[in-house]
Amino acid sequence: MKSRRDAGLTALFLGFFAAAWFGWAQAESTRRWLLVGSIVSLVIAALGAVVGFRRPRDESALHDRAKYRRYGIIVGIEFAFAGIGAAILGISGAAAVHPDLGLLGGGRPLLPARSGLDDPGLRPLGAAMIAVSVAALVVTLTKGVPPSTITGISAGLLLLGYAVMALVRAVRT
């Protein structure tokens, strides 16, 4: 990530999605910590917005039309696959594993997005999210733990951690 704007906006988006994942987990035994995670994530997102939107657009990696278009196509395809997957799960009665598919859908676009956003750290983040989605499915099937608990907490922590690193990078740049 080369610009302060990109780092700030990364903190904004990943902080927002971290809060959403913490909210999705809603495990009774960890509810208080999930709320704290959501609040911290939203604070990081707000700080990222302040840093990112105060910088000129032309310093962003997506200022280049070709990169912006490629990134938009990737995100569009990923949303289409996620929608199709959710529909299949709903129709087949396997909606309980929807959080696993959601995390897979959330991690998968980060792999090619790295090239469009000039952020090499997105690739390992995406790989970690995909690994957690697979592990959550295995634990759900073998131990009976609700998938939203595993995926919500894990994805929230991964995204919050990366959002904090992006915000620190934005401030230091």
C-alpha positions in Angstrom: 0.0 0.0 0.0 1.6 3.1 -1.2 -0.7 5.9 -0.2 -2.1 7.3 3.0 -5.5 7.4 1.4 -5.5 3.7 0.6 -4.3 2.8 4.0 -7.0 4.9 5.7 -9.7 3.5 3.4 -8.5 0.0 4.1 -8.9 0.7 7.8 -12.4 2.1 7.2 -13.6 -0.9 5.2 -12.0 -3.7 7.2 -12.9 -2.0 10.5 -16.6 -1.9 9.3 -16.6 -5.5 8.2 -14.8 -6.6 11.5 -17.6 -5.0 13.4 -20.2 -6.8 11.3 -18.4 -10.2 11.8 -18.3 -9.6 15.6 -22.0 -8.8 15.5 -22.7 -12.0 13.6 -21.0 -14.2 16.1 -23.3 -13.4 19.0 -22.1 -16.3 21.2 -23.8 -16.0 24.5 -20.6 -16.7 26.5 -18.6 -14.0 24.7 -21.3 -11.4 24.0 -19.6 -8.7 26.1 -16.2 -9.2 24.3 -18.0 -9.2 20.9 -19.6 -5.9 21.7 -16.1 -4.5 22.7 -14.7 -5.9 19.4 -17.5 -4.2 17.4 -17.0 -0.9 19.1 -13.3 -0.9 18.7 -13.7 -1.9 15.0 -16.1 1.0 14.4 -13.7 3.4 16.0 -10.9 2.2 13.8 -13.2 2.5 10.8 -14.1 6.1 11.7 -10.4 7.0 12.2 -9.6 5.3 8.8 -12.3 7.4 7.2 -10.9 10.6 8.6 -7.4 9.8 7.4 -8.4 8.4 4.0 -10.9 11.0 2.9 -8.6 13.9 3.9 -6.1 12.8 1.2 -6.5 13.5 -2.6 -8.0 10.9 -4.8 -5.2 10.9 -7.2 -2.8 9.3 -4.7 -5.0 6.2 -4.5 -4.1 2.9 -6.3 -7.6 2.8 -7.7 -7.2 6.2 -9.3 -6.0 4.3 -12.4 -9.1 3.5 -14.4 -7.9 0.1 -15.5 -7.2 -1.0 -11.9 -10.5 0.4 -10.8 -12.4 -1.5 -13.5 -10.5 -4.8 -12.8 -11.2 -4.5 -9.1 -14.9 -3.7 -9.7 -15.2 -6.8 -11.9 -13.5 -9.0 -9.3 -15.8 -7.7 -6.5 -18.9 -8.1 -8.8 -18.0 -11.7 -9.6 -17.4 -12.5 -6.0 -20.7 -11.0 -4.9 -22.5 -13.0 -7.6 -20.9 -16.3 -6.4 -21.8 -15.4 -2.8 -25.4 -14.8 -3.8 -25.6 -18.0 -5.7 -24.1 -19.9 -2.9 -26.5 -18.4 -0.3 -29.4 -19.3 -2.6 -28.2 -22.9 -2.9 -27.8 -23.2 0.9 -31.2 -21.7 1.5 -32.9 -24.0 -1.0 -31.0 -27.1 0.1 -31.8 -26.5 3.8 -28.1 -26.1 4.7 -28.4 -22.5 5.8 -26.6 -23.3 9.1 -23.3 -23.2 7.3 -24.0 -19.8 5.7 -21.4 -18.1 8.0 -18.7 -20.4 6.6 -19.7 -19.5 3.0 -19.8 -15.8 4.0 -16.3 -16.0 5.3 -15.1 -17.8 2.3 -16.8 -15.2 0.2 -15.2 -12.4 2.3 -11.7 -13.9 2.1 -11.7 -15.0 -1.5 -11.8 -11.5 -3.1 -8.8 -10.4 -1.0 -6.5 -12.7 -3.0 -6.8 -11.0 -6.4 -7.6 -7.6 -4.8 -4.0 -7.3 -3.7 -3.0 -6.6 -7.3 -5.5 -3.8 -7.8 -5.0 -2.2 -4.4 -1.2 -2.4 -4.3 -1.4 -4.1 -0.9 0.6 -7.4 -0.7 -0.8 -8.0 2.9 -4.3 -8.6 1.5 -3.2 -12.0 0.1 -2.3 -13.6 3.4 -5.3 -12.0 5.1 -7.6 -13.6 2.4 -5.8 -16.9 2.8 -6.3 -16.8 6.6 -10.0 -16.0 6.2 -10.4 -18.9 3.8 -8.5 -21.3 6.1 -10.8 -20.2 9.0 -13.9 -20.8 6.9 -12.7 -24.4 6.2 -11.7 -25.0 9.8 -15.1 -23.6 11.0 -16.9 -26.0 8.8 -14.9 -29.0 10.1 -15.5 -27.9 13.7 -19.2 -27.3 13.1 -19.6 -30.8 11.6 -17.5 -32.6 14.2 -18.1 -30.7 17.4 -21.5 -29.1 16.8 -20.2 -25.5 17.5 -22.4 -23.0 15.7 -20.5 -21.8 12.6 -21.3 -18.2 13.3 -19.4 -18.3 16.6 -16.2 -19.5 15.0 -16.3 -17.5 11.8 -17.6 -14.3 13.5 -14.9 -14.2 16.2 -12.1 -15.3 13.9 -13.0 -13.0 11.0 -13.6 -10.1 13.3 -10.1 -10.5 14.9 -8.4 -11.0 11.5 -10.0 -7.9 9.9 -9.6 -5.8 13.0 -6.0 -6.7 13.3 -5.3 -5.8 9.6 -7.4 -2.6 9.9 -5.3 -1.5 12.9 -2.1 -2.2 10.9 -3.5 -0.2 8.0 -4.4 2.7 10.2 -0.9 2.7 11.8 0.6 2.7 8.3 -1.7 5.6 7.2 -0.6 7.7 10.2 3.1 6.9 9.7 3.1 7.5 5.9 
